[in-house]
Amino acid sequence: MKAWLLSTTLEALAGHEERIGANRPTGAAYSRDFGGDNRADMRRKASAYDDREPAVLVIGGAQAGLSIAARLNQLDVDTLVVEQWPRIGDSWRKRYHSLALHNSIHLNHLPYMEFPPTWPKYIPKDMLGNWFEFYADAMEINCWTGTTFVGGAWDEAAKCWTARVKRADGDERILRPRHLVFANGVSSYPMLPDLPGLDAFKGEIIHSEGFDSGAGWAGKNALILGTGSSANDIALDLHSHGVNTTLIQRGSTTVVSIDPSARLNEAIWDEGGRLEDCDLIVSSATPPLIIKAYKAVTQRMLELDREMIEGLRGIGFKHDVGEDETGHQMKYFRRGGGYNLDAGSSALMIKGKLGLLQYDRIERFTAAGALLKDGTTVPADLIVLATGYYPQEELVRRAIGDAMLDRIGPVWGIGEDGELNNMFKRTPQQGLWFIAGGLSQCRINSKYLALQIKAMELGKLGPL
């Protein structure tokens, strides 16, 4: 027999194994010290950082930040998470009213704690946000909420960062961690397009990031610029509230049904094996095999979604399956968008219940809506800009400067080696790390990132 794939991976550091299972802490420090600090006292003191500096400062308290902090905690690496929202989980709670995850619960567990078996297959945003808050407490993660990372610089002599953060009360604090982990997500700041006449529009213009619900727009007209997942979800929300809604398509889009097609990529987790085994199998695949697999899966998706795709093309919708027929997954890794995991909006477009307008038909925007090249106007009271976000490089540039961005190069996107640029691994700048992606990506890759940071702390791994 011949091996189909040979993979090696970092599983543990001998003598510094995770503090889990039989290696868990005894709790004697507080449970046997009658009259001394109890757990709550110790947690308050640990989170205050009045008497020490964190070894690691994590920027962002959603799935990426919580995953890496939980992993580092079990490796005894002192870690502080700063989150700009008032509560952990608000990064999900504050999204649009009807949002739920577009992939199933089986692949979305965080490290060490799986979701309850009673939970729905597709988790609503508020449920997920509350779980994040509970998880941070249960995993004893040190978090400063209402705290903004203002900026930082690398101190070459001291081999640490000088990081400025602004607390909820407005006070600034200087921290000097040896490691800085950006865990803010694939995207950064909302991208607001400069479109002819848009500044003349007399109705309301909001970016999709600021959209909550269509409840106040019943009987009105709405235009949504974009045809990705957020645009389509918002269209469904507006339509359900009686809003006459039209999506404006600027570029070709990959459309995939959530069920059954998108679930094909979740199959390994649906089969009931141990989560750790499934994660290892997924993380073992090499870039050429990943491309080959996505091509095969995309062909099956086209078969399953043939009727929907033909219907979309029949109304003039521009549909594609990626530059090399690898579908929405590689679009996500390469550019972080350009696809729609369809929750029902496509059927409504095909039936004419949701409008579709190609951007190249628009002459310009006016006070009343969109003026078409044929002289007619598509009226609007609301324009939603579902136009995506700047890439993470913009966040890095604003936070630690152009020179640092030039030094490290691209963040996210596929590099020449077939891997994601600067993600989950050492970067050209010592002590600078990145983690982002969906819940499964953060769970899997937080393990390897944490082990690398621990190895550097032990002097077993040097900078690039």
ROPAFI-256808 format. One record per residue (C-alpha): residue in one letter; x, y, z. Coordinates in pm, whole numbers, plus 50000, padded with zeros to 5 digits. Layout:
N
aXYZ
...
end
This chain:
464
m500005000050000
k501095035849934
a500485065350161
w498005090350021
l499255118050248
l502075121150502
s501745150250742
t503605160951053
t502215185951298
l503095201251632
e500945184351897
a502545194252229
l505725206552395
a507205179652620
g507115190652981
h504735219052899
e501545200752812
e498155217552829
r496595219353174
i493615197853085
g492285163653188
a494595146453435
n496915176553408
r494235201053523
p494975225053813
t493955213054159
g492305245654261
a493975242754599
a495245278354577
y491785290954666
s489655260954763
r491925252055058
d492905287255166
f490085294355410
g489925331255488
g492085340355188
d491245349554831
n488565328554664
r488335322854290
a486465355454226
d489115375254417
m491915358554225
r490215364453889
r489735401553963
k493395405554057
a494605385253760
s492575406253516
a493675439753660
y497365436853568
d498285460953847
d501455442053936
r502685427653605
e502645429753227
p500865404153008
a503155382152801
v500585383752519
l498155411352426
v495275399552206
i493305425852016
g489725414251966
g487405393252184
a485345372951935
q486045337251821
a489655344051719
g490695362452033
l488885338852270
s490295307952099
i493925318852117
a493545331952473
a491995299352592
r494805279352433
l497515301552581
n495925299352926
q496265261652921
l499935265552829
d500485289353121
v501165319852904
d499835351453068
t497365366552818
l495145397352813
v492325402452561
v491145437852485
e487705441752326
q486285475052210
w482635465552272
p481125469052624
r480595431352655
i482275400552519
g479955387652247
d478745422052138
s480635418351810
w477915393251724
r474985407451923
k475295440951745
r474945426351396
y471705426951200
h468625414451378
s467975382451182
l471565369451160
a472365333051228
l475435312751138
h475415299550782
n477245267550869
s476155241151115
i476945237651481
h479035205951434
l482105224251308
n481785256251510
h482785245951863
l485385266552048
p488445249352203
y487785227152507
m484015234052525
e481495220852276
f478085236652235
p475235219052421
p473615190752222
t470255208252264
w471305238452057
p469985245351706
k471965234851401
y472355271051286
i473135292851588
p471445327251613
k473785356651671
d472605365752022
m472855329752136
l476415328852008
g477295362252167
n476025350652507
w478035318452472
f481185338652405
e480645358152726
f480045326352923
y483055309752758
a485395338352852
d484395334553216
a484485296553217
m487915295653051
e489205322353294
i490255345653013
n491505379753124
c489425405052930
w489235442852927
t485985452652756
g485225487652634
t488915489952555
t490425502052229
f493915494352102
v495215528952016
g498575519351872
g501875502551934
a505545501251846
w508175474051874
d510985480752122
e513945463151964
a516185467452268
a513665453852518
k512185428352273
c508625438252355
w505825460752235
t504895494452373
a501125491952334
r498655519652415
v495085510552503
k492185533352599
r489935519652874
a486185524152901
d486635553553139
g488805571852884
d492105566053062
e495035553252858
r497305525552975
i500695515452842
l501315478052823
r504575460752733
p503725425652608
r506285404152428
h503645393152180
l500895412052001
v498105391251843
f495655407751605
a492375388551633
n490055414051471
g488735392651188
v489465389650816
s488115424550748
s488655457750919
y486955490850844
p483765493950632
m484435502050268
l482305531350152
p482335534649774
d482545568249597
l479685565149348
p478425592349113
g475605612349271
l475405591849591
d476025622949801
a472905638549647
f470585611049775
k467985625250015
g467055592750184
e469085573050439
i472385556450349
i473885530250581
h476645504950550
s475605468850610
e477645469650933
g475165494751075
f471995477350955
d469815462551228
s466295455351104
g463835464550831
a461045469251086
g460905506951043
w460855506550663
a457565488950585
g456015501750262
k459235519650161
n461715513349879
a465225500649943
l468275495749722
i471055472649839
l474435477149674
g476005442649668
t475045406249619
g477125388349882
s475805370150188
s475205401450398
a473405418950110
n471125389250055
d470385384250425
i469515421050459
a467305418450150
l465435389550312
d465005409550632
l463705440150447
h461385419350229
s459935401850534
h459015436150674
g457145446550360
v459915467250203
n460115469149822
t463725457749789
t466155456449496
l469705443249497
i472285460349277
q474925437149134
r478295451449042
g480395419948994
s479905383048938
t478935363349248
t479175327049355
v475825315349495
v475625283349699
s472645269149886
i473265266050260
d471645231950255
p472555209350083
s475525224349897
a477445244150160
r477105214650395
l479325193850168
n482345211650317
e481125202350665
a480765165350595
i483755153550797
w482395169651115
d478895156151052
e480085120251056
g480305118751434
g484025113051487
r486045129551761
l486305166851703
e490085165951750
d490455138451489
c488335157151236
d490335188951296
l493615170451246
i492445155050918
v491315189050788
s494505206850893
s496685179650736
a495585186250380
t498245202450159
p497415232549935
p497325211949610
l494945186949769
i492755214849902
i492425229749553
k491645195749404
a489025188649670
y487305222249633
k487105217749257
a485415183949304
v483035197249568
t482155227449352
q481135204749066
r478805186149301
m477415219349426
l476645229549068
e474655197349024
l472715202249347
d472005239049279
r471445236448903
e467825247948912
m468605277949132
i471625288348924
e469745285148595
g466925305848742
l469345333148850
r471065334148514
g467655335848351
i466955369248519
g470385382948425
f472245375048746
k476025372148694
h477135339048846
d480575322948865
v482365295449055
g485695312449113
e488715319148899
d489725282248895
e486335266448964
t487075261949335
g483865279249443
h483115301149741
q485645286249982
m488715297549790
k487055331249728
y486865334750104
f490525326050150
r491695347649861
r489575378749904
g487195373850196
g484025377649989
g482375375449649
y479825348649734
n476395343049885
l475465313850108
d471855314550004
a469155315150271
g466235319650031
s466795352849857
s467635336749523
a464205320749496
l462585354449568
m464705371349300
i463795344749046
k460095349449127
g460435387149099
k459655393449465
l463105408149515
g464405431249245
l467745427349067
l469475456648901
q472815455248723
y475025484348821
d476105490648462
r472505501848389
i472835530648636
e473845565048511
r474155579748859
f472385582749191
t470055612049253
a468045626649539
a465235601949461
g467175569949396
a469045555049101
l468795572048762
l469165546348486
k470795552048148
d467395549047981
g466165579448175
t463975561548428
t464515562848802
v464425534049047
p463055551249360
a464575545849703
d464055557250060
l466965536550187
i470285526350034
v472275499050209
l475935496950113
a476765459750144
t480135467749993
g482395449050229
y485395460250426
y488975470750378
p491385441550416
q493115436350749
e496195454650621
e494295487350669
l493755479551036
v497465471451075
r498455503450897
r496335525051125
a497365506551441
i501125501651404
g502065521751098
d502965519650731
a506545509050800
m505425478550994
l502925469450724
d505665472250461
r507845449950676
i505375421550721
g503615422350383
p500075410150304
v497765396650573
w495225370350460
g494965359750097
i496885330449948
g500655334149929
e503125318349690
d503415288049920
g499675281549896
e499115291450259
l497345321750404
n499655351650426
n501035357750777
m498185338850946
f498635315251243
k502435315851212
r505525337151266
t505595369251068
p508665388950956
q508205410251270
q509145393351595
g506255391251840
l503555399751585
w500875373951510
f497525371551332
i494525348751378
a491185352351200
g488455333251022
g485365313151105
l484925294751433
s486385262051304
q489435279551158
c490075297251487
r489615265451691
i491995245251474
n494705271151415
s494705286151764
k496355253851881
y499315257651648
l499635294851707
a499615290352085
l502265263252068
q504525285751863
i504165314352112
k504845290652402
a507925276952225
m509245312352178
e508595319552545
l510695288752629
g513465299052392
k512875268752172
l511765288551865
g513355320151736
p511975347651514
l512055344451137
end
